[in-house]
Amino acid sequence: NMGTYFGRMYQPDYLSGLVAGKMTKSNYIGFVAPFSTPEVVREIDAFTIGVREVNPKAEVHVIWTNSWFDPALEASAADTFLANGADIIASGVDDPAPLEEAEKAGKYSLGYDRDMASAAPTSVLTSRIWHWGIYYKQVLEAVHDGTWKPEEYWGQMSTGITELAPYGPMVPQDVRTLVDQRKLEILNGVYDPFNGPIYDQSGNLKVKQGEQLSDADKLTIQWFVKGVVGTIPKSGS
């Protein structure tokens, strides 16, 4: 009588990485990260894969806050990135503090959890959004109909459980066209961000050409892809 559910946020993470890779000028992108769980590591990796697909010179620098909600610490992390030359701040936390710091500095940012454009309208390029209600409605209808069965649900972006928010007005049409094409391929199930070849930080081949990282490996991932600058603490939360 029990099931688990989640969504493949790594898919819009990858798409937002494409946006960041095209929009950065300094090739220094900061990622304010909460906990070092496989979920967050997976999202940073997918984001970086997107960044490097369109801009192999760009790097994604990571600072861990060890909290889902600590605006002061998140702002401090963003300020550290900005002082070191970042021109885009990506957030993996639940509030807009990193985005607000980016806007104050006249730099771009990427929101998380919901559309955060209203928090930093001149800064936010796009956001990665959760739509939990779509799954809740599905489950409630199944329970009502007597068809619900326990399952381990990991919904594709195509189900609507995750989404990429509308682009900010500063995102040019050529970037939108590029990202929209990849989004269509993901929605149609013909592309996955973890298609090989994929190398880790040390240059080791982790996923061969023509192969894809398995769901089991995605769900337990604890290594960074090439292009990420930072380390993974031994324990997440």
N, C-alpha and C positions, 0 to 999 in steps of 0.2 A: 504493500500500500504506500510505497514511497518512491519518488523519482527525483532526479536532479535536472537542472536546466541552466543553460548559459547561452550566450551568443558569440559568434565569431567576430569579435570586435577587431581582430587583427586585419580583417578585410578593409574596413574604412581607415584603419591606421595606415595601411599600405597606401591607400589612395591619398591620404593627407600628406604622406611622405613624398609622393610625386609632386604635390603642390609646393611643399617646402623646398624640394630640390631644385625646382624651376625658379622659385622666387628669391632664394638666398643669393646675396652678392659676396658676402664674406666667406662663405662655405663653412661657417661655424654655426651650428644649430644646437641649442640647449634643450634638454628634455628633463623636466621636473617630474621625478618618478616617486611614487609612494613606497610600496613594499616590494621586495625582490621575489615575489611569487612567480611561478611559471606564467600566469596570466599577464603580468606586467612585462616580464622579460620577452614574452612572445610579441607583445604589442610594440615594444621598443625595436625588436628585430624586424618586424614587418614594416614599421615606419622607416627604418634605416634602409631596408631593401628598396622601398619606393624612392627614397631620397637618392640613393646611389645609382638606381636604374637610369635616372635622367641627369645625374650630376656626380660622376665617380670621384670628383675631388672633394666633395662635401663630407663633413664628419658630424656625427651626432654625439654630443657630450652629455653625460648623465650625472645628475646629483640626486641622491636618495633622501627623502624627508622622513621615511619611516612613519608616515601618517597619511590617512586619506583626507584629513582636514586640519591644516595648521597654516593659516594664511600668512602669519609673520615669517615662518620658516620658508614657506614657498616663495614669498616675495624676496627673501634673502637669497635663495638659490637662483632665482631669475636675475637678480642684480649682479650676482657673481658671474653668470654667463654673459650678461650685457657688458660688464666691465672688461671681460676677456675677448670681446669682439663679436659676440653672437648678434645676428640680425634677425633671427627667428627663435621664438621660445615656444616649444611644444609642452603641453600640460597633460599629465596623466592623473591629476588630482581632481577633487570634486567641487572646487570653488575657483573663481576667476582671478585670484591674487596674482599668479604669474603673468596673466594676460594684461592685467592693469599696469604692472610694472613695465611690460614691453611697450604699451601704449604711451606711458609717460616718457619713455626714451625714444619715441618715434620709430619703433621697430614692429615687426609683424609677429603674430602668434597664432596658435592652433588650440582650440578649446576641446574639452572632453566632457562626457556624460550627457550634456544637453547643448543646444545651440547657445553659445556664449557671446554672440555678436553684440548684444545689447550692453554687455559689461565693458567692452573695449571696441567700439564700432570702427575706429580708424586703424585698428591693429589686427583683428581676427580675420584670418584668411578663410577658414572654415572650422567646423567642429565635428568630432565623432560622437554620435548620439546613441543612447540606449532607448529602446521602446519596449519596456517590459510588458506593458499592457496588452500587446499583441499576443504574447504567449499566455498570459493569464486568461484572456478571453477564450483562447483555443482550449485550454485545460477545463475551464468552467463549462464550456459547451459540451466537451467530451464527458465530463462527470454527469452533467444533466441528461445526456443521451444514453448514459450507461456504457460508453465505449472507451473510457479512459483506462489505460494500462500503464503500470510503472515503466519508466524508461530513463535513459541517460540522454537528455536532449541537448544538442549543441547546434543551435540554429544558424543556417547560412544567412548572409546579408539579404539574400533574395526573399527571405520570409518577412523582412521588415523589422526584425528584432534589433538590428543595428542599421545605422544610416549615416551618410555624409551630409552635413548641413549645407544649405545654400552658400555659394561663394560670396566672399566680401567683394565690394565694388572695385577693389584694387587688383583683383585677379584677372589678368588679361584673357581674351577669348582663346588664344592658342593653347594656354594652359588648361582652360576649362575643357576644350575639345579633347586634348590628350587624356585627361583624367576621366572624362565621361566615357571615352572609348574603353579604357581599362575597366571602369565600373561595369559597363555592359557585358564585358567578357566574364567578369566575376559573377554577375547576376545570372548569366546563362550557363554557368558551371564549366566554362572552357578555359579558365585561368585561375591559378592559385598563387598567392604571393610567395609561397614556399616551394615553388618549382625550382629544381636545380639548374645550373650549378650554384651552390651556396657554400661560402667559405666562412670559417669562424675568425675571430680576432687575430689568431695566430697564423692564419693563412692555411689552416687545415681544411681539406675538402670534406664537408659534412653531408652534402646532398649532391649526388652525381647528376650530370646532364641527362635529361630525359626522365628523371625520377622526381618524386615529391616527398617532402617530409611527412611521415605518417601522422594521423591524428593522435596516436598514442605518444609519439615524440613531441608533437606540438603541445600536448597537455602537460608534459613534464619538463619542458625545455628549461635548461639552466646554463645556457651559453649564449654569448653575444656574437652576432654576425660581424663580418669585416665592415669597418666604417664606424663602429661604436667606440667611443672613448670613455672608459670607465670600467669598474669592476662590479661583480655581483656579490653582495654580502652572503655569508653562508646560510643565513636563515631569513625567511620572509614571514609575513603575517597575513 
